[in-house]
Amino acid sequence: MTSALSDLLTKIIRKGCLEVTYADGRVETFGDGSGEKVSLLLTDEKAEQDLYNDPQLKLGELYMQGRMQVTAGDIYELLALIKSNTLAEDLTFGMIWRGIARIALTKLESLSPVNHNRRNIAHHYDLSAKLYDLFLDEDWQYSCAYFNPPGITLEEAQLAKKRHIAAKLLLEPGQRGVEIGSGWGGMAMYLAEMGEMDMTGITLSTEQLAVSRDRADRRGLSGNVRFNLQDYRTMQAEPFDRIVSVGMFEHVGKKNYLNFFKKMFELMKDDGVMLLHFIGQPYPAVINNPFFEKYIFPGGYIPSLAEVAPAIEKSGLIVRDLEIMPMHYAHTLRAWRERFVARKADAIALYDEAFFRMWEFYLAGSEMAFTHENFSIFQFQLAKSQHATPDNRDYMYRREQELKEKEARRRPLEPVSSEVHWEEDEKVAAMA
């Protein structure tokens, strides 16, 4: 199998420098020798065979299992090297038929009436809160930061993200708002404090719910910020002035886009405004990355602009503003990965070595999607009426400056507690 893998790597790696040490001790170098060398060690012959047969899945699995080790460079540099070289004609017969099988399975699953939103969200977000404490900012913002101006810290960029979104929402005192997918509560609390408004946050994660409620209580915001275990599809409430959703739309599923926007239409006042922030890719994907589907975000899907816009139009909502942010998430993911790797011992103590490698691969692979696959962040500003927002964008920058001045008077954030535990009672379990 070594020769087959060697032939494949010779075909793929044209530029750069990849050094591979096989299980029998033989060493080969691929590429034209340019750039920094990336070195791999394959620990057993089965690893070589697996990598040749199904690289889309096995590259991540072998790294996670420690059977493929990066001995020079790092996992991001390996992924970037492969992606910058790979062409469609490099696919082997085995890759093609596995791809066809995955396409067929994806089509079959899309016909299933069963929705696993709660289970899929729990798979990722109900991990120990201590994990996220290893790499997130002080407010636990688990979404793309806004590095404006360039070179600011992760903490500053996450605050800039909240400020940027709040400015687009045109907050006014006394408004009622809802956050669809409220994470650990930081965005809802920011909007409540900065906008002097009443906020509701909904989530499907029990861990996030526990932390959010604890934070709001400790900050004295329980009176005007509440968090509920709630699926947006079954939410019944008086229409809101403002709706925000950050990093949740990727979990909706493309067959549900129209129903999602119809529900947002239902939840929005006639003069209301919504800000929808999500990851987008340049064209519709045929299948999800199999490693991410299996280990990281089961049921998730990164949409293209062409898949989202028709659903918005059919729902009755109108697009008042669209901002495309190409590299901000690459910078965010790089900061997260560096922080996570720096606390490797803590991550292993929390889970194990395999989990650490899995999470590192996830962060590196996600960063590579933005640097090498043209992924970006879309921020849609939506409304029912064209008169709900001004006709120019100058107001956004004025409001950001006003919010920045107000932040200087805001009480400093308390550390997020990763020791909060909350058990569902029968009533809440029934809501799920």
Secondary structure, 3 states (H helix, E strand, C coil): CHHHHHHHHHHHCCCCCEEEECCCCCEEEECCCCCCCEEEEECCHHHHHHHHHCHHHHHHHHHHHCCEEEEECCHHHHHHHHHHHCCHHHCCHHHHHHHHHHHHHHHHHHCCCCCCHHHHHHHHHCCCHHHHCCCCCCCCCCCCCCCCCCCCCHHHHHHHHHHHHHHHHCCCCCCEEEEECCCCCHHHHHHHHHHCCEEEEEECCHHHHHHHHHHHHHCCCCCCEEEEECCHHHCCCCCEEEEEEECCHHHCCHHHHHHHHHHHHHHEEEEEEEEEEEEEECCCCCCCCHHHHHHHCCCCCCCEHHHHHHHHHHHCCEEEEEEEECCHHHHHHHHHHHHHHHCHHHHHHHCCHHHHHHHHHHHHHHHHHHHHCCCEEEEEEEECCCCCCCCCCHHHHHHHHHHHHHHCCCCCCCCCCCCCCCCCCHHHHHHC
